[in-house]
Amino acid sequence: MLTLYQFESCPFCWKVKALLHFSKIPYTVIEVNPMNSKELEPLGLKKVPVLVDGEKIITESSVIMDYVNEHYTHLGSNDSVAEWRAWVDASLVHFLPPVIHKNFSTSWQTFGSVLKPSGYGVMKRTLVRFAGALAMSRVALKKARERGITDAPRGLTEAVLHWVNAGLAGQAFHGGSAPDLADLSVFGVFRSTDGLAAVALARAASPAFATWYDELKQRTPSSAV
Ligand SMILES: N[C@@H](CCC(=O)N[C@@H](CS)C(=O)NCC(=O)O)C(=O)O
């Protein structure tokens, strides 16, 4: 059985989960405490996602996806898939935090939603929610500015339109009639913010995005056990 160490709110973790769910691969989840990551200490690691498969410990979301695909899923790939996957990690993923953590109140709402399935008790959830919202509403905007992102909603809208026009290009999926690793990577990043401002903004920017997103959401019910 595979084990995934994750934060519920982590877009990189959701890229991996999109593939696991799409492929109906069962796995157990270890929810890492984002305040201190103490669950990762025995592994000597600091970041999620981490996938454990027997003796193997795999880090880095794209490497994990390649591992899962090579050993379990066997989806095909090509240059376009590789380019879109690189775009997700280098560009797309950076537009989401400044949108969903725009200020304390938006970030509070974001943490409320992502902490719901965490399994934490009410006290711990409120503490993590408060500290998280306080920290992220500052960090997200600072990091975005360092990356030259001054208008995150506009940047995210442009990214959505780029994906729809050049990635989907009139097809149901980048992969044609079925999703491929590019679809699952883009979807995973958005899925980490399901129900929040970033997905709402993307849906409003493009009906084709909304159709594609809903179809993928339907095809990726959780396979966590
Ligand atoms: N390049 C990594 C990025 C992973 C990453 O930044 N994870 C964040 C959560 S979204 C994390 O674990 N941060 C904790 C830390 O940096 O201490 C990947 O693709 O897996």
The ligand as a MOL file (V3000), in Angstrom:
LIG
                    3D

  0  0  0     0  0            999 V3000
M  V30 BEGIN CTAB
M  V30 COUNTS 20 19 0 0 0
M  V30 BEGIN ATOM
M  V30 1 N 9.0380 21.3330 -5.5790 0
M  V30 2 C 8.2940 20.6860 -4.5150 0
M  V30 3 C 7.5820 21.7480 -3.7030 0
M  V30 4 C 6.9280 21.1690 -2.4550 0
M  V30 5 C 6.5200 22.2640 -1.4880 0
M  V30 6 O 6.9240 23.4390 -1.6140 0
M  V30 7 N 5.7330 21.8640 -0.4850 0
M  V30 8 C 5.3150 22.8050 0.5240 0
M  V30 9 C 3.8090 22.6780 0.7770 0
M  V30 10 S 2.8500 23.2340 -0.5910 0
M  V30 11 C 5.9970 22.4410 1.8290 0
M  V30 12 O 6.1080 21.2890 2.1830 0
M  V30 13 N 6.4580 23.4440 2.5720 0
M  V30 14 C 7.0170 23.2330 3.8880 0
M  V30 15 C 8.3690 23.8490 4.0220 0
M  V30 16 O 8.8860 24.3960 3.0230 0
M  V30 17 O 8.9010 23.7830 5.1220 0
M  V30 18 C 7.3340 19.6670 -5.1270 0
M  V30 19 O 6.9650 19.8040 -6.3040 0
M  V30 20 O 6.9890 18.6950 -4.4470 0
M  V30 END ATOM
M  V30 BEGIN BOND
M  V30 1 1 1 2
M  V30 2 1 2 3
M  V30 3 1 2 18
M  V30 4 1 3 4
M  V30 5 1 4 5
M  V30 6 2 5 6
M  V30 7 1 5 7
M  V30 8 1 7 8
M  V30 9 1 8 9
M  V30 10 1 8 11
M  V30 11 1 9 10
M  V30 12 2 11 12
M  V30 13 1 11 13
M  V30 14 1 13 14
M  V30 15 1 14 15
M  V30 16 2 15 16
M  V30 17 1 15 17
M  V30 18 2 18 19
M  V30 19 1 18 20
M  V30 END BOND
M  V30 END CTAB
M  END
